[in-house]
Amino acid sequence: MTAIKVGLVGPGTIGRVHRDAIAATDGVELTAVAGGTAEELAAFGTPANVQFFADASTMIDNADLDVVVIATPSGSHYAPARAALDKGLHVVVEKPLAVDLEEAIDLYHRSLAADLVCSTMSQRRLEAQHQDIHRRLHAGELGRPIAIEGQVYWHRADAYYDEKPWRKLDAQGGGSLFNQGIHTLDLMLWLFGPVASVTAEATNMAGRAGGSEDFCQALLLFENGARGTLITSTATPPGRPAALMLFTDQGHVALNHTDVVDWSFPDQPLPATADSSIKSGAGSQVSIGIRGHVDQWEDVRDAIFDKRPARITFRDGLEAVRVITAIYRSAETGRRVAMNEIGGA
C-alpha cells in the first residue's frame, strides 16, 4: 500500500498533535510542512523526509501531496483550505471549519464540487461511548430526546492568551465557544439533530482587550422539540472535564469527559468504554493526547482508499459554524435568533 502523503499548514501546538497522530497512523506519512514562527519550528523539530516551506501556497504548488491539513489559527483556515481544494487535494481542517460563516459555506460547496475527502476535526464523535450512545439513540432504543446539556468549565491563564494574541480576538475565533466549546456543541448537534433557534449571552469575565468571550451560555431549541443548554468558559480555574448530559422520555446519561457517571435507562447495558488515553483539555490545550486525532486520520485514510466520504465532513463543520454564528448574534442583539435567519447550504 502506497502511503498517503500529507502536507501540514501550521506547525504550532495543534500542528504538533497532527504530526504525532499522522506518525501513529499506518498508511499516512507527513512529507511537507508550511509556515510557522521560529519558535514553533524549533518546537516542531525536523522529522525525517519532511520538506519545509515558508508558506502554504508555496507548499501546495510545489510539494507532492495527497492531503493538506490546516492547523493554523482559527481565523486563517479558509485561504489554504481553498487553495488545496483548487489544487485537487483532499483536505482536513482543524476545528472550526472557518470563523466567518460565508467562508465556511464556500468551503462546503467547493468540497462538494471537488468530490474529494474533506473532513473537519471533530474527533470526539469517534470515541466509543459517544458512538454507542449515538447508535442506540438514533435506533430509538433510548427513547425520545427531551433535553441535552453541555458544560465546558475550563481555564486558560493570561499567559495562554499572551502567547498567541489571536486568542483574544473574537474576529479570529479566539473565544471559549469557537476555541474550546465547539467539540461539545458538535456532540450535541450530532446526537440531537438540527437546531431551530438559539438564545444566548457572552461576556469577557477577565476584561481582556480584543473581544473574545471567556464565558458563553446558550439555550438551544432543536427541530425535534428537544431543549439544550450549553455553557463554555475559560474563566473557571482550575478547570474541570467537559460534561454532557442527555435526557429522554426513558432515562438519562451523564458523562464526565469520557466517563459515564450516571446511566438510568432500564434494561439497557452501559455504553462502550472509551480509550483511557483520551485526556481532558480542561486546564491545558496540550494535554489532550493524540488518540482522537489518530481515529480521525484513520477514517480519512480509509475514505481516500475506499473512495467514500469521511465520516465527519465539511457539512458537519459548517453546521457548527452556523449555530455558533447564531449564538453570537443572539448575544449581540439580546434576542432569540432563528436558524432560518442564518445562511447555510
BAFI-620431 format. One line per 3 residues: number of its first residue (from 1); their letters; for each residue x, y, z of N, C-alpha, C. Coordinates in pm, whole numbers, plus 50000, padded with zeros to 5 digits. Layout:
BEGIN
NUM) A) X,Y,Z,X,Y,Z,X,Y,Z ~ ... .
END
This chain:
BEGIN
1) MTA) 50084,49880,50000,50000,50000,50000,50087,50124,50000 ~ 50065,50215,49905,50139,50340,49899,50087,50435,50006 ~ 50177,50494,50081,50137,50584,50189,50076,50711,50132 .
4) IKV) 49975,50762,50202,49913,50890,50167,50004,51001,50216 ~ 50041,51091,50127,50136,51198,50158,50060,51322,50205 ~ 50099,51371,50323,50028,51481,50388,50118,51604,50399 .
7) GLV) 50062,51719,50366,50126,51847,50392,50053,51919,50504 ~ 50126,51966,50603,50070,52034,50720,50092,52183,50711 ~ 49985,52260,50726,49995,52406,50732,49975,52447,50877 .
10) GPG) 50082,52500,50939,50072,52546,51077,50135,52451,51176 ~ 50267,52462,51199,50336,52370,51290,50335,52416,51436 ~ 50224,52472,51480,50213,52517,51619,50168,52405,51712 .
13) TIG) 50099,52444,51819,50061,52346,51921,49977,52233,51864 ~ 49868,52268,51793,49782,52163,51738,49849,52097,51618 ~ 49937,52169,51550,50012,52108,51441,50100,51994,51490 .
16) RVH) 50155,52008,51610,50236,51900,51666,50151,51779,51701 ~ 50026,51803,51741,49934,51690,51765,49912,51614,51634 ~ 49889,51688,51525,49870,51622,51395,49999,51551,51352 .
19) RDA) 50113,51611,51376,50240,51546,51344,50248,51408,51409 ~ 50217,51402,51538,50228,51277,51612,50117,51178,51573 ~ 49996,51231,51547,49886,51143,51507,49913,51081,51370 .
22) IAA) 49966,51159,51279,49999,51107,51146,50106,51000,51157 ~ 50207,51024,51241,50314,50926,51260,50260,50795,51317 ~ 50150,50801,51392,50092,50682,51455,49987,50614,51368 .
25) TDG) 49960,50668,51249,49857,50615,51160,49922,50540,51044 ~ 49900,50412,51036,49955,50333,50926,49902,50383,50792 ~ 49989,50389,50694,49947,50428,50560,49938,50576,50538 .
28) VEL) 49980,50658,50634,49977,50803,50622,50115,50856,50660 ~ 50168,50950,50581,50303,50999,50603,50307,51151,50589 ~ 50364,51218,50688,50387,51362,50679,50509,51387,50592 .
31) TAV) 50491,51461,50483,50601,51484,50391,50635,51631,50371 ~ 50547,51723,50419,50574,51866,50400,50507,51945,50511 ~ 50571,52058,50546,50520,52148,50649,50535,52290,50598 .
34) AGG) 50433,52374,50622,50437,52513,50575,50409,52607,50690 ~ 50479,52722,50688,50454,52829,50783,50522,52806,50916 ~ 50480,52886,51014,50533,52872,51149,50635,52978,51183 .
37) TAE) 50634,53020,51310,50736,53112,51360,50863,53033,51391 ~ 50970,53104,51417,51095,53038,51452,51078,52952,51576 ~ 51003,53003,51674,50980,52926,51796,50897,52801,51769 .
40) ELA) 50794,52814,51686,50712,52698,51654,50792,52592,51578 ~ 50874,52635,51485,50953,52540,51408,51057,52471,51495 ~ 51113,52543,51589,51210,52481,51680,51142,52374,51765 .
43) AFG) 51020,52403,51813,50947,52306,51893,50898,52189,51808 ~ 50872,52214,51682,50821,52109,51593,50929,52007,51559 ~ 51052,52053,51545,51160,51962,51509,51168,51939,51360 .
46) TPA) 51254,51848,51319,51276,51820,51176,51260,51670,51150 ~ 51136,51623,51143,51115,51481,51113,51181,51441,50981 ~ 51226,51318,50973,51294,51270,50853,51201,51278,50732 .
49) NVQ) 51259,51313,50617,51190,51313,50488,51076,51414,50480 ~ 51083,51519,50561,50982,51625,50557,51044,51752,50500 ~ 50980,51807,50396,51022,51935,50339,50953,52049,50413 .
52) FFA) 51025,52159,50432,50968,52277,50497,50954,52389,50396 ~ 50839,52457,50401,50810,52566,50309,50772,52689,50390 ~ 50801,52806,50333,50775,52931,50404,50627,52958,50423 .
55) DAS) 50545,52916,50326,50402,52945,50335,50322,52835,50267 ~ 50190,52839,50290,50102,52733,50242,50096,52729,50090 ~ 50086,52845,50026,50070,52845,49880,50191,52784,49811 .
58) TMI) 50310,52812,49862,50431,52753,49804,50431,52602,49821 ~ 50393,52554,49938,50387,52410,49961,50283,52344,49871 ~ 50164,52402,49864,50056,52343,49784,50093,52340,49637 .
61) DNA) 50163,52442,49589,50201,52448,49448,50316,52355,49413 ~ 50404,52326,49509,50529,52258,49474,50550,52120,49535 ~ 50487,52091,49647,50510,51961,49712,50425,51853,49647 .
64) DLD) 50472,51729,49653,50399,51613,49604,50310,51564,49718 ~ 50181,51597,49711,50090,51573,49823,49962,51505,49777 ~ 49899,51435,49871,49763,51383,49853,49663,51460,49939 .
67) VVV) 49707,51501,50058,49619,51565,50157,49689,51686,50215 ~ 49613,51791,50241,49662,51906,50316,49580,51917,50444 ~ 49648,51931,50558,49579,51952,50685,49609,52094,50733 .
70) IAT) 49503,52166,50771,49513,52306,50812,49508,52313,50963 ~ 49617,52358,51024,49625,52369,51171,49671,52508,51211 ~ 49632,52608,51134,49665,52747,51162,49565,52805,51263 .
73) PSG) 49585,52928,51311,49482,52992,51394,49346,52990,51326 ~ 49241,52984,51405,49106,52957,51354,49061,53050,51243 ~ 49097,53177,51252,49051,53274,51154,49123,53268,51021 .
76) SHY) 49223,53181,51008,49300,53175,50883,49293,53038,50817 ~ 49184,52967,50837,49168,52834,50777,49128,52842,50630 ~ 49055,52947,50592,48990,52949,50461,49088,52947,50344 .
79) APA) 49182,53039,50342,49267,53054,50223,49346,52927,50190 ~ 49416,52865,50286,49489,52743,50249,49396,52626,50216 ~ 49280,52618,50282,49187,52510,50250,49134,52526,50108 .
82) RAA) 49100,52649,50071,49052,52673,49935,49162,52643,49834 ~ 49283,52685,49861,49394,52660,49768,49417,52511,49749 ~ 49408,52435,49856,49427,52290,49846,49316,52226,49764 .
85) LDK) 49192,52268,49786,49081,52216,49707,49099,52250,49560 ~ 49138,52374,49531,49159,52416,49393,49270,52336,49326 ~ 49363,52286,49405,49473,52204,49354,49432,52058,49337 .
88) GLH) 49313,52023,49383,49266,51886,49370,49315,51794,49481 ~ 49343,51851,49598,49393,51773,49711,49283,51751,49814 ~ 49286,51636,49879,49199,51613,49993,49237,51709,50105 .
91) VVV) 49140,51746,50190,49165,51849,50290,49109,51808,50426 ~ 49191,51824,50529,49149,51811,50668,49168,51947,50734 ~ 49064,51998,50798,49071,52128,50864,49049,52108,51013 .
94) EKP) 49145,52151,51093,49127,52151,51238,49007,52240,51270 ~ 48934,52205,51377,48816,52285,51413,48858,52429,51442 ~ 48770,52526,51411,48648,52514,51333,48678,52514,51183 .
97) LAV) 48578,52478,51102,48598,52482,50957,48640,52622,50914 ~ 48576,52722,50967,48612,52863,50947,48544,52942,51058 ~ 48587,53064,51076,48521,53154,51172,48411,53233,51102 .
100) DLE) 48439,53276,50981,48342,53352,50901,48244,53256,50835 ~ 48114,53279,50852,48013,53187,50801,48020,53175,50649 ~ 48037,53286,50579,48042,53280,50433,48161,53198,50385 .
103) EAI) 48273,53206,50455,48388,53124,50419,48357,52976,50441 ~ 48290,52944,50551,48254,52804,50577,48159,52751,50471 ~ 48062,52832,50433,47968,52791,50328,48043,52766,50197 .
106) DLY) 48134,52856,50163,48209,52842,50038,48294,52715,50038 ~ 48361,52687,50149,48443,52566,50156,48356,52442,50143 ~ 48238,52443,50203,48149,52329,50191,48108,52307,50046 .
109) HRS) 48067,52413,49977,48026,52398,49837,48143,52354,49749 ~ 48262,52407,49775,48379,52364,49698,48412,52218,49724 ~ 48390,52172,49848,48418,52032,49877,48324,51941,49799 .
112) LAA) 48198,51981,49782,48104,51901,49705,48143,51898,49558 ~ 48178,52015,49505,48213,52024,49363,48340,51946,49332 ~ 48433,51943,49427,48562,51878,49403,48555,51727,49416 .
115) DLV) 48454,51677,49487,48438,51533,49509,48565,51473,49571 ~ 48614,51540,49673,48734,51497,49745,48696,51462,49889 ~ 48787,51394,49958,48766,51367,50100,48799,51494,50177 .
118) CST) 48698,51552,50241,48713,51677,50314,48654,51659,50453 ~ 48736,51676,50555,48695,51644,50691,48732,51756,50787 ~ 48637,51792,50873,48663,51886,50981,48692,51806,51108 .
121) MSQ) 48795,51845,51183,48830,51769,51303,48722,51785,51409 ~ 48653,51675,51434,48553,51665,51542,48569,51527,51603 ~ 48690,51498,51647,48730,51363,51682,48655,51304,51800 .
124) RRL) 48590,51387,51881,48519,51333,51997,48399,51249,51956 ~ 48347,51271,51835,48239,51185,51786,48281,51038,51777 ~ 48410,51015,51756,48458,50880,51728,48489,50800,51853 .
127) EAQ) 48478,50863,51971,48502,50789,52096,48396,50682,52114 ~ 48437,50569,52171,48350,50451,52177,48218,50479,52248 ~ 48222,50553,52360,48098,50576,52435,48003,50664,52356 .
130) HQD) 48055,50764,52285,47968,50851,52204,47911,50775,52085 ~ 47992,50691,52020,47943,50611,51909,47828,50520,51954 ~ 47845,50458,52069,47744,50364,52120,47615,50437,52154 .
133) IHR) 47626,50549,52225,47507,50625,52262,47436,50678,52137 ~ 47512,50730,52041,47453,50782,51918,47376,50671,51845 ~ 47437,50554,51831,47372,50445,51759,47240,50407,51826 .
136) RLH) 47242,50390,51958,47123,50347,52029,47016,50457,52033 ~ 47059,50582,52046,46963,50693,52048,46890,50701,51914 ~ 46965,50690,51804,46904,50705,51672,46831,50579,51628 .
139) AGE) 46856,50468,51695,46778,50346,51669,46650,50343,51751 ~ 46630,50444,51836,46510,50450,51918,46516,50368,52045 ~ 46635,50313,52077,46646,50225,52193,46649,50301,52325 .
142) LGR) 46679,50431,52320,46689,50510,52443,46572,50605,52462 ~ 46475,50601,52373,46359,50686,52387,46367,50815,52309 ~ 46268,50901,52332,46255,51028,52260,46338,51136,52328 .
145) PIA) 46424,51208,52253,46506,51314,52313,46422,51423,52379 ~ 46459,51459,52501,46391,51565,52575,46483,51685,52596 ~ 46603,51661,52647,46694,51771,52679,46838,51722,52674 .
148) IEG) 46928,51815,52645,47071,51785,52644,47144,51906,52701 ~ 47245,51880,52783,47320,51988,52847,47469,51964,52833 ~ 47539,52064,52785,47684,52058,52773,47748,52164,52862 .
151) QVY) 47850,52124,52937,47921,52216,53027,48070,52208,53000 ~ 48130,52321,52967,48274,52327,52943,48331,52435,53035 ~ 48349,52399,53160,48405,52491,53259,48556,52469,53263 .
154) WHR) 48626,52534,53172,48771,52518,53159,48842,52644,53208 ~ 48975,52640,53201,49052,52757,53243,49173,52775,53152 ~ 49194,52900,53112,49315,52938,53041,49368,53065,53106 .
157) ADA) 49493,53059,53150,49555,53173,53218,49591,53283,53118 ~ 49628,53399,53171,49665,53511,53084,49778,53473,52989 ~ 49870,53389,53036,49984,53351,52951,49938,53280,52824 .
160) YYD) 49829,53207,52832,49775,53138,52715,49735,53239,52607 ~ 49669,53346,52649,49626,53449,52555,49744,53535,52508 ~ 49839,53560,52596,49955,53640,52557,50046,53565,52459 .
163) EKP) 50051,53432,52472,50135,53352,52384,50090,53364,52238 ~ 49960,53361,52216,49902,53373,52081,49792,53479,52087 ~ 49825,53605,52054,49728,53714,52069,49598,53695,51992 .
166) WRK) 49596,53611,51888,49470,53591,51816,49363,53531,51907 ~ 49404,53464,52012,49307,53403,52103,49224,53508,52177 ~ 49271,53631,52177,49196,53740,52241,49092,53801,52147 .
169) LDA) 49094,53764,52019,49016,53834,51918,48892,53756,51879 ~ 48775,53816,51898,48653,53748,51858,48650,53728,51707 ~ 48705,53822,51631,48705,53810,51485,48791,53695,51436 .
172) QGG) 48880,53644,51521,48966,53532,51484,48922,53401,51550 ~ 48806,53402,51615,48755,53279,51676,48826,53241,51803 ~ 48875,53341,51878,48951,53310,51998,48868,53284,52122 .
175) GSL) 48736,53298,52113,48652,53285,52230,48633,53143,52277 ~ 48575,53129,52396,48560,52998,52459,48467,52906,52382 ~ 48376,52961,52303,48284,52877,52225,48352,52822,52101 .
178) FNQ) 48410,52909,52020,48477,52864,51898,48602,52782,51929 ~ 48676,52820,52030,48808,52762,52051,48809,52644,52148 ~ 48719,52640,52245,48716,52531,52342,48585,52452,52338 .
181) GIH) 48472,52522,52330,48343,52456,52346,48287,52391,52222 ~ 48350,52413,52107,48292,52365,51981,48280,52214,51976 ~ 48370,52142,52043,48359,51995,52042,48234,51948,52115 .
184) TLD) 48201,52011,52227,48080,51975,52299,47955,52015,52220 ~ 47957,52133,52160,47846,52172,52074,47829,52073,51959 ~ 47938,52032,51897,47930,51937,51786,47865,51806,51831 .
187) LML) 47902,51757,51949,47838,51636,52000,47688,51656,52020 ~ 47648,51772,52071,47507,51799,52093,47430,51799,51961 ~ 47487,51860,51858,47422,51865,51728,47414,51726,51665 .
190) WLF) 47520,51649,51680,47526,51514,51624,47426,51422,51692 ~ 47411,51435,51822,47323,51347,51899,47177,51387,51885 ~ 47146,51516,51891,47007,51560,51899,46956,51621,51770 .
193) GPV) 47041,51643,51673,46996,51690,51544,46997,51841,51528 ~ 46940,51891,51417,46947,52033,51385,46879,52122,51490 ~ 46930,52244,51501,46877,52344,51592,46781,52435,51517 .
196) ASV) 46671,52472,51581,46574,52563,51521,46599,52708,51559 ~ 46640,52733,51685,46665,52870,51730,46754,52868,51853 ~ 46813,52985,51882,46902,52996,51998,46876,53128,52070 .
199) TAE) 46903,53127,52199,46908,53248,52281,47036,53241,52362 ~ 47114,53350,52365,47247,53338,52426,47296,53470,52483 ~ 47398,53459,52566,47475,53574,52610,47621,53533,52620 .
202) ATN) 47708,53630,52600,47852,53604,52606,47920,53725,52669 ~ 48025,53699,52747,48094,53808,52814,48240,53774,52833 ~ 48318,53875,52867,48460,53857,52895,48481,53886,53043 .
205) MAG) 48484,53781,53124,48497,53797,53268,48630,53859,53307 ~ 48737,53826,53233,48870,53876,53266,48895,54017,53213 ~ 48807,54066,53127,48821,54202,53075,48935,54221,52977 .
208) RAG) 48976,54114,52909,49085,54126,52811,49039,54206,52690 ~ 49128,54286,52633,49100,54356,52510,49096,54256,52395 ~ 49015,54285,52294,49010,54200,52176,48874,54143,52148 .
211) GSE) 48790,54132,52252,48651,54095,52230,48617,53949,52241 ~ 48714,53858,52247,48678,53717,52255,48624,53686,52394 ~ 48510,53620,52398,48445,53592,52526,48516,53478,52599 .
214) DFC) 48516,53485,52731,48565,53374,52811,48452,53308,52889 ~ 48329,53351,52862,48211,53286,52921,48094,53305,52826 ~ 48030,53194,52790,47916,53198,52699,47812,53097,52746 .
217) QAL) 47685,53135,52740,47578,53040,52771,47468,53054,52667 ~ 47418,52940,52622,47319,52940,52514,47208,52842,52544 ~ 47086,52882,52511,46970,52794,52514,46938,52756,52371 .
220) LLF) 46926,52626,52346,46902,52576,52211,46765,52510,52203 ~ 46689,52544,52101,46566,52473,52070,46593,52389,51946 ~ 46583,52257,51959,46610,52167,51847,46484,52150,51762 .
223) ENG) 46506,52114,51636,46392,52096,51545,46299,51985,51590 ~ 46352,51888,51666,46268,51777,51714,46193,51813,51842 ~ 46204,51940,51885,46134,51986,52005,46213,51976,52133 .
226) ARG) 46326,51907,52130,46410,51896,52249,46475,52030,52281 ~ 46515,52045,52407,46582,52166,52453,46727,52135,52485 ~ 46812,52237,52471,46953,52220,52503,47008,52341,52576 .
229) TLI) 47107,52317,52660,47178,52422,52731,47328,52398,52712 ~ 47399,52502,52673,47544,52492,52655,47612,52606,52729 ~ 47711,52572,52812,47794,52673,52879,47938,52644,52845 .
232) TST) 48010,52748,52800,48153,52734,52773,48228,52846,52844 ~ 48344,52811,52901,48421,52911,52973,48568,52874,52976 ~ 48652,52977,52977,48794,52960,53009,48830,53043,53132 .
235) ATP) 48727,53086,53207,48748,53175,53321,48718,53107,53454 ~ 48721,52972,53457,48680,52898,53576,48792,52804,53621 ~ 48893,52859,53691,49006,52776,53735,48964,52677,53843 .
238) PGR) 49033,52564,53851,49143,52521,53764,49096,52455,53636 ~ 48965,52451,53615,48907,52381,53501,48867,52240,53539 ~ 48752,52196,53487,48707,52059,53511,48672,51996,53376 .
241) PAA) 48675,51864,53368,48645,51799,53240,48509,51839,53186 ~ 48500,51848,53055,48372,51880,52993,48269,51775,53029 ~ 48146,51819,53051,48037,51729,53090,47925,51735,52988 .
244) LML) 47857,51622,52972,47745,51614,52879,47637,51529,52943 ~ 47514,51580,52942,47400,51507,52998,47288,51502,52895 ~ 47233,51381,52874,47124,51361,52781,47003,51306,52856 .
247) FTD) 46886,51362,52828,46763,51319,52890,46663,51280,52781 ~ 46601,51164,52795,46494,51124,52706,46371,51090,52789 ~ 46265,51045,52722,46144,51008,52797,46157,50870,52862 .
250) QGH) 46278,50808,52852,46300,50679,52915,46413,50677,53018 ~ 46493,50783,53022,46604,50784,53116,46704,50892,53082 ~ 46821,50883,53144,46923,50983,53117,47062,50921,53131 .
253) VAL) 47160,50991,53073,47300,50954,53087,47379,51081,53113 ~ 47475,51072,53205,47567,51182,53234,47709,51135,53208 ~ 47783,51216,53132,47922,51185,53101,48012,51294,53155 .
256) NHT) 48119,51253,53220,48222,51344,53267,48345,51317,53181 ~ 48369,51403,53081,48468,51379,52977,48435,51246,52908 ~ 48514,51142,52925,48485,51013,52861,48408,50917,52950 .
259) DVV) 48396,50948,53079,48340,50852,53175,48189,50865,53187 ~ 48119,50753,53180,47975,50751,53207,47957,50745,53358 ~ 47909,50856,53416,47897,50864,53562,47754,50841,53610 .
262) DWS) 47658,50839,53518,47520,50812,53557,47448,50755,53436 ~ 47372,50648,53457,47302,50580,53348,47174,50522,53406 ~ 47059,50568,53357,46933,50528,53421,46836,50462,53323 .
265) FPD) 46884,50415,53208,46795,50352,53111,46768,50207,53152 ~ 46644,50171,53178,46614,50034,53223,46641,49934,53112 ~ 46699,49822,53150,46722,49711,53056,46816,49747,52942 .
268) QPL) 46895,49852,52962,46994,49890,52862,47133,49879,52925 ~ 47225,49805,52862,47361,49796,52917,47434,49928,52907 ~ 47535,49946,52991,47616,50066,52986,47682,50080,52849 .
271) PAT) 47709,50202,52807,47776,50221,52679,47918,50164,52680 ~ 47973,50150,52561,48111,50104,52547,48206,50199,52620 ~ 48322,50148,52658,48419,50225,52735,48517,50295,52642 .
274) ADS) 48546,50421,52670,48639,50499,52588,48782,50455,52611 ~ 48867,50484,52516,49010,50462,52530,49063,50549,52645 ~ 49137,50490,52736,49183,50561,52855,49288,50668,52823 .
277) SIK) 49344,50666,52703,49446,50765,52668,49387,50898,52625 ~ 49255,50905,52610,49190,51030,52570,49177,51119,52693 ~ 49251,51228,52695,49257,51313,52814,49179,51442,52794 .
280) SGA) 49143,51504,52904,49071,51630,52903,49167,51747,52881 ~ 49117,51850,52811,49193,51973,52794,49147,52082,52890 ~ 49091,52043,53004,49028,52141,53094,49124,52249,53140 .
283) GSQ) 49247,52211,53172,49342,52309,53224,49451,52348,53128 ~ 49466,52270,53019,49574,52297,52924,49540,52234,52790 ~ 49567,52308,52683,49537,52258,52549,49635,52152,52503 .
286) VSI) 49747,52135,52572,49848,52039,52528,49830,51901,52592 ~ 49725,51884,52672,49711,51760,52748,49615,51659,52685 ~ 49562,51688,52567,49454,51606,52513,49502,51471,52460 .
289) GIR) 49631,51458,52428,49678,51334,52369,49645,51328,52221 ~ 49675,51215,52156,49658,51205,52011,49555,51099,51970 ~ 49498,51024,52065,49411,50912,52029,49297,50955,51937 .
292) GHV) 49229,51062,51971,49117,51107,51890,49159,51148,51751 ~ 49274,51215,51739,49323,51255,51609,49365,51134,51526 ~ 49423,51034,51590,49457,50911,51518,49330,50847,51463 .
295) DQW) 49226,50839,51544,49100,50780,51498,49048,50850,51373 ~ 49054,50983,51374,49001,51055,51259,49093,51044,51138 ~ 49225,51042,51161,49317,51022,51048,49299,50883,50988 .
298) EDV) 49271,50784,51069,49245,50650,51015,49121,50651,50926 ~ 49019,50728,50967,48899,50738,50884,48928,50811,50754 ~ 49004,50919,50760,49040,50993,50639,49118,50902,50544 .
301) RDA) 49213,50828,50598,49290,50733,50516,49198,50633,50448 ~ 49108,50572,50525,49019,50470,50470,48924,50531,50367 ~ 48877,50654,50393,48788,50720,50298,48857,50743,50164 .
304) IFD) 48984,50782,50168,49059,50804,50044,49076,50673,49967 ~ 49117,50569,50037,49140,50440,49970,49009,50377,49923 ~ 48902,50394,50000,48773,50333,49965,48690,50422,49874 .
307) KRP) 48738,50543,49847,48667,50638,49760,48527,50666,49812 ~ 48521,50703,49939,48394,50737,50005,48412,50866,50083 ~ 48304,50931,50124,48319,51050,50210,48374,51012,50347 .
310) ARI) 48438,51107,50412,48480,51087,50551,48357,51077,50640 ~ 48373,51016,50755,48261,51005,50850,48224,51142,50905 ~ 48319,51233,50911,48294,51370,50957,48335,51462,50843 .
313) TFR) 48241,51536,50789,48264,51612,50667,48262,51763,50691 ~ 48286,51837,50582,48274,51982,50590,48131,52023,50621 ~ 48033,51942,50584,47894,51974,50617,47874,51978,50767 .
316) DGL) 47936,51883,50838,47928,51883,50984,47997,52006,51041 ~ 48113,52040,50986,48183,52160,51032,48104,52286,51007 ~ 48037,52293,50892,47955,52410,50860,47840,52426,50958 .
319) EAV) 47776,52316,50997,47661,52328,51088,47703,52384,51223 ~ 47820,52344,51273,47868,52402,51398,47893,52551,51384 ~ 47950,52593,51271,47974,52736,51248,47843,52812,51239 .
322) RVI) 47743,52754,51175,47611,52819,51165,47552,52844,51303 ~ 47555,52742,51389,47495,52757,51522,47575,52856,51606 ~ 47706,52852,51597,47788,52949,51671,47760,53090,51623 .
325) TAI) 47744,53108,51492,47709,53239,51438,47578,53288,51498 ~ 47479,53199,51508,47350,53236,51566,47364,53269,51714 ~ 47447,53193,51786,47468,53220,51928,47529,53358,51948 .
328) YRS) 47631,53389,51871,47694,53521,51886,47599,53633,51845 ~ 47519,53609,51743,47422,53712,51702,47320,53736,51811 ~ 47274,53629,51876,47180,53644,51986,47244,53718,52102 .
331) AET) 47370,53685,52133,47440,53753,52242,47456,53902,52213 ~ 47478,53937,52087,47496,54077,52049,47365,54155,52052 ~ 47256,54092,52010,47129,54163,51995,47035,54148,52114 .
334) GRR) 47060,54047,52198,46973,54023,52311,46840,53963,52276 ~ 46829,53898,52160,46702,53839,52119,46723,53694,52073 ~ 46614,53620,52066,46619,53485,52011,46648,53493,51861 .
337) VAM) 46737,53408,51813,46773,53405,51671,46731,53270,51612 ~ 46648,53277,51510,46607,53154,51440,46714,53114,51341 ~ 46734,52984,51326,46838,52937,51236,46805,52968,51091 .
340) NEI) 46678,52990,51058,46647,53026,50920,46689,53169,50887 ~ 46738,53244,50989,46796,53376,50963,46944,53365,50925 ~ 47003,53248,50947,47146,53229,50928,47169,53159,50794 .
343) GGA) 47264,53208,50718,47295,53147,50590,47337,53002,50605 ~ 47317,52926,50500,47352,52785,50508,47372,52724,50373 ~ 47373,52592,50369,47400,52520,50245,47274,52511,50159 .
END
